[in-house]
Amino acid sequence: MSYLADEVPPWRIEIHVPMEVCIDLFERTLNGSASQRISDAGWSIQRYSRSDGLPALLATYLGTESRDSQNSIGDIEMERVSVGSQLSLEFDILDAESNSFVCNLWLSAASMMGGAVANKEMFDRTMKNIVNAFRIVDPTIEVSRRENAQQ
């Protein structure tokens, strides 16, 4: 794991719904059409296949449309610097027949500002919202975060 994993620990979510449901919730949560939507943040989401054929997603942060006059110059700069940061979602199958698998969710790219991840709180909140959307469709999910992850 990278320094990012130390700053923003990855999520491991064991879930029991079809993979496509998780993909749909990830996309809808980020683009604002799910109940756990992210307010005015913009994301570009790409689907791809891993080398093992399993689907994966990469969401690139495009910024927010909010131009709140209450934002400080530091907040505006942090927002500008965090554009281009990325969240990744990948799957590991536990039991294909019962739709049991693990969703791995993490901040895969981010800019640093003042020695810390720019907009860290927003990325943490975003990942929590995604996990909460998963929890709505499967209340039995098992969730863990790998604190201080190091390779």
Secondary structure, DSSP 8 states (H G I E B T S, - for coil): --HHHHHS--EEEEE-S-HHHHHHHHHHHHHT-STT--SSEEEEEEEEE-TTS-EEEEEEEEEE----TT--HHHHHHHHHHTT-EEEEEEEEEEGGGTEEEEEEEEEE--EETTEETTHHHHHHHHHHHHHHHHHH-TT-EEEE-TT---
